[in-house]
């Protein structure tokens, strides 16, 4: 007897955590995964985060220029998962990192309350005649 059989759910959870760490937190690739493909996917996820932060804080893109913004954000995001609070928290943390590095940043516009953000998206979408072209993001 070699001991109790491993719990399949625990094994799956461990494998998922390893994969997630490799994709968003700079962790080692799990056994059996192609390192090159994981690097490509990780870079794609950082690019997606960068695009969302650029939409939330276009002032940072204007301040740094497109290439500077991309380089600074990539350095910030490498090995750092998105913080709790989502993309707005990511944009705030990135701006704080820039401020700490000595970049003179304007204060961002205050965020509308959560309910107001929903109403703004709804109103924007309804301008397109309710055809679904408003993309409620």
C-alpha positions as a LaTeX table, in Angstrom:
\begin{tabular}{lrrr}
\hline
Residue & $x$ (\AA) & $y$ (\AA) & $z$ (\AA) \\
\hline
Unk1 & 0.00 & 0.00 & 0.00 \\
Unk2 & 1.40 & 3.36 & $-0.99$ \\
Unk3 & $-0.97$ & 5.52 & 1.05 \\
Unk4 & $-4.23$ & 7.29 & 0.33 \\
Unk5 & $-5.06$ & 8.15 & $-3.26$ \\
Unk6 & $-4.68$ & 11.84 & $-4.10$ \\
Unk7 & $-7.89$ & 13.86 & $-4.11$ \\
Unk8 & $-8.67$ & 14.61 & $-7.78$ \\
Unk9 & $-10.20$ & 17.99 & $-6.93$ \\
Unk10 & $-7.17$ & 19.00 & $-4.91$ \\
Unk11 & $-4.89$ & 17.94 & $-7.78$ \\
Unk12 & $-6.98$ & 19.91 & $-10.28$ \\
Unk13 & $-6.97$ & 22.99 & $-8.03$ \\
Unk14 & $-3.17$ & 22.76 & $-7.67$ \\
Unk15 & $-2.70$ & 22.41 & $-11.44$ \\
Unk16 & $-5.03$ & 25.35 & $-12.12$ \\
Unk17 & $-3.18$ & 27.50 & $-9.58$ \\
Unk18 & 0.15 & 26.67 & $-11.24$ \\
Unk19 & $-1.21$ & 27.54 & $-14.68$ \\
Unk20 & $-2.73$ & 30.78 & $-13.44$ \\
Unk21 & 0.53 & 31.76 & $-11.74$ \\
Unk22 & 2.43 & 31.09 & $-14.96$ \\
Unk23 & $-0.01$ & 33.20 & $-17.00$ \\
Unk24 & $-0.48$ & 36.24 & $-14.77$ \\
Unk25 & 2.13 & 36.25 & $-12.02$ \\
Unk26 & 5.39 & 35.22 & $-13.69$ \\
Unk27 & 5.31 & 31.70 & $-12.22$ \\
Unk28 & 7.08 & 28.69 & $-13.65$ \\
Unk29 & 5.24 & 26.87 & $-16.44$ \\
Unk30 & 3.49 & 23.73 & $-15.18$ \\
Unk31 & 4.86 & 20.39 & $-16.30$ \\
Unk32 & 3.48 & 19.39 & $-19.69$ \\
Unk33 & 2.80 & 22.91 & $-20.99$ \\
Unk34 & 4.68 & 24.51 & $-23.86$ \\
Unk35 & 6.73 & 27.39 & $-22.42$ \\
Unk36 & 6.62 & 29.37 & $-25.65$ \\
Unk37 & 2.87 & 29.22 & $-25.91$ \\
Unk38 & 2.46 & 30.18 & $-22.27$ \\
Unk39 & 4.73 & 33.22 & $-22.79$ \\
Unk40 & 2.65 & 34.26 & $-25.80$ \\
Unk41 & $-0.59$ & 33.90 & $-23.84$ \\
Unk42 & 0.83 & 35.76 & $-20.83$ \\
Unk43 & 1.94 & 38.62 & $-23.12$ \\
Unk44 & $-1.53$ & 38.67 & $-24.65$ \\
Unk45 & $-3.16$ & 38.97 & $-21.22$ \\
Unk46 & $-0.83$ & 41.86 & $-20.31$ \\
Unk47 & $-1.69$ & 43.53 & $-23.62$ \\
Unk48 & $-5.40$ & 43.18 & $-22.87$ \\
Unk49 & $-4.91$ & 44.73 & $-19.41$ \\
Unk50 & $-2.85$ & 47.55 & $-20.96$ \\
Unk51 & $-5.65$ & 48.34 & $-23.42$ \\
Unk52 & $-8.27$ & 48.50 & $-20.69$ \\
Unk53 & $-6.09$ & 50.72 & $-18.50$ \\
Unk54 & $-5.43$ & 52.97 & $-21.51$ \\
Unk55 & $-9.20$ & 53.39 & $-21.98$ \\
Unk56 & $-9.70$ & 54.13 & $-18.30$ \\
Unk57 & $-6.74$ & 56.57 & $-18.06$ \\
Unk58 & $-6.09$ & 58.11 & $-21.50$ \\
Unk59 & $-4.25$ & 60.91 & $-19.71$ \\
Unk60 & $-1.46$ & 58.45 & $-18.88$ \\
Unk61 & $-1.11$ & 57.49 & $-22.54$ \\
Unk62 & $-0.97$ & 61.18 & $-23.49$ \\
Unk63 & 1.65 & 61.86 & $-20.83$ \\
Unk64 & 3.95 & 58.94 & $-21.69$ \\
Unk65 & 3.22 & 58.51 & $-25.38$ \\
Unk66 & 1.96 & 55.21 & $-26.76$ \\
Unk67 & 5.35 & 53.46 & $-26.73$ \\
Unk68 & 6.29 & 54.81 & $-23.30$ \\
Unk69 & 2.94 & 53.83 & $-21.86$ \\
Unk70 & 3.27 & 50.30 & $-23.26$ \\
Unk71 & 6.80 & 49.89 & $-21.88$ \\
Unk72 & 5.92 & 51.28 & $-18.44$ \\
Unk73 & 2.73 & 49.24 & $-18.17$ \\
Unk74 & 4.43 & 46.03 & $-19.27$ \\
Unk75 & 7.13 & 46.54 & $-16.62$ \\
Unk76 & 4.40 & 47.20 & $-14.02$ \\
Unk77 & 2.25 & 44.20 & $-15.01$ \\
Unk78 & 5.04 & 41.65 & $-15.45$ \\
Unk79 & 4.73 & 39.19 & $-12.59$ \\
Unk80 & 1.82 & 41.09 & $-11.02$ \\
Unk81 & $-1.74$ & 39.82 & $-11.33$ \\
Unk82 & $-4.60$ & 42.27 & $-11.66$ \\
Unk83 & $-5.38$ & 43.62 & $-8.18$ \\
Unk84 & $-8.65$ & 43.04 & $-6.36$ \\
Unk85 & $-11.07$ & 45.66 & $-7.60$ \\
Unk86 & $-10.56$ & 44.93 & $-11.28$ \\
Unk87 & $-9.38$ & 47.21 & $-14.04$ \\
Unk88 & $-10.06$ & 50.48 & $-12.23$ \\
Unk89 & $-7.87$ & 49.30 & $-9.35$ \\
Unk90 & $-5.24$ & 48.24 & $-11.90$ \\
Unk91 & $-5.30$ & 51.72 & $-13.46$ \\
Unk92 & $-5.08$ & 53.36 & $-10.04$ \\
Unk93 & $-2.16$ & 51.16 & $-8.94$ \\
Unk94 & $-0.33$ & 51.79 & $-12.21$ \\
Unk95 & $-0.79$ & 55.55 & $-11.85$ \\
Unk96 & 0.51 & 55.36 & $-8.28$ \\
Unk97 & 3.58 & 53.47 & $-9.50$ \\
Unk98 & 4.22 & 56.19 & $-12.08$ \\
Unk99 & 3.72 & 58.90 & $-9.46$ \\
Unk100 & 6.17 & 57.14 & $-7.13$ \\
Unk101 & 8.69 & 57.01 & $-10.00$ \\
Unk102 & 8.49 & 60.80 & $-10.28$ \\
Unk103 & 6.08 & 61.28 & $-13.17$ \\
Unk104 & 3.94 & 64.40 & $-12.65$ \\
Unk105 & 0.42 & 63.08 & $-13.04$ \\
Unk106 & $-2.84$ & 64.99 & $-13.13$ \\
Unk107 & $-5.50$ & 63.80 & $-10.75$ \\
Unk108 & $-7.92$ & 61.43 & $-12.47$ \\
Unk109 & $-11.55$ & 62.34 & $-12.81$ \\
Unk110 & $-13.56$ & 60.95 & $-9.91$ \\
Unk111 & $-15.19$ & 57.62 & $-10.64$ \\
Unk112 & $-18.95$ & 57.70 & $-10.92$ \\
Unk113 & $-20.81$ & 55.51 & $-8.42$ \\
Unk114 & $-21.35$ & 51.93 & $-9.61$ \\
Unk115 & $-25.03$ & 52.53 & $-10.41$ \\
Unk116 & $-24.19$ & 55.62 & $-12.40$ \\
Unk117 & $-21.62$ & 53.72 & $-14.48$ \\
Unk118 & $-24.38$ & 51.26 & $-15.41$ \\
Unk119 & $-26.71$ & 54.09 & $-16.40$ \\
Unk120 & $-24.01$ & 55.75 & $-18.49$ \\
Unk121 & $-23.35$ & 52.51 & $-20.40$ \\
Unk122 & $-27.09$ & 52.01 & $-20.88$ \\
Unk123 & $-27.58$ & 55.55 & $-22.17$ \\
Unk124 & $-24.62$ & 55.20 & $-24.53$ \\
Unk125 & $-26.00$ & 51.92 & $-25.89$ \\
Unk126 & $-29.49$ & 53.36 & $-26.36$ \\
Unk127 & $-28.07$ & 56.08 & $-28.65$ \\
Unk128 & $-27.54$ & 53.34 & $-31.19$ \\
Unk129 & $-31.27$ & 52.62 & $-31.31$ \\
Unk130 & $-31.06$ & 49.55 & $-29.12$ \\
Unk131 & $-29.52$ & 47.52 & $-31.94$ \\
Unk132 & $-26.90$ & 46.04 & $-29.68$ \\
Unk133 & $-24.14$ & 48.04 & $-31.33$ \\
Unk134 & $-23.46$ & 50.01 & $-28.17$ \\
Unk135 & $-21.48$ & 47.19 & $-26.57$ \\
Unk136 & $-22.27$ & 47.35 & $-22.90$ \\
Unk137 & $-18.73$ & 46.95 & $-21.59$ \\
\hline
\end{tabular}
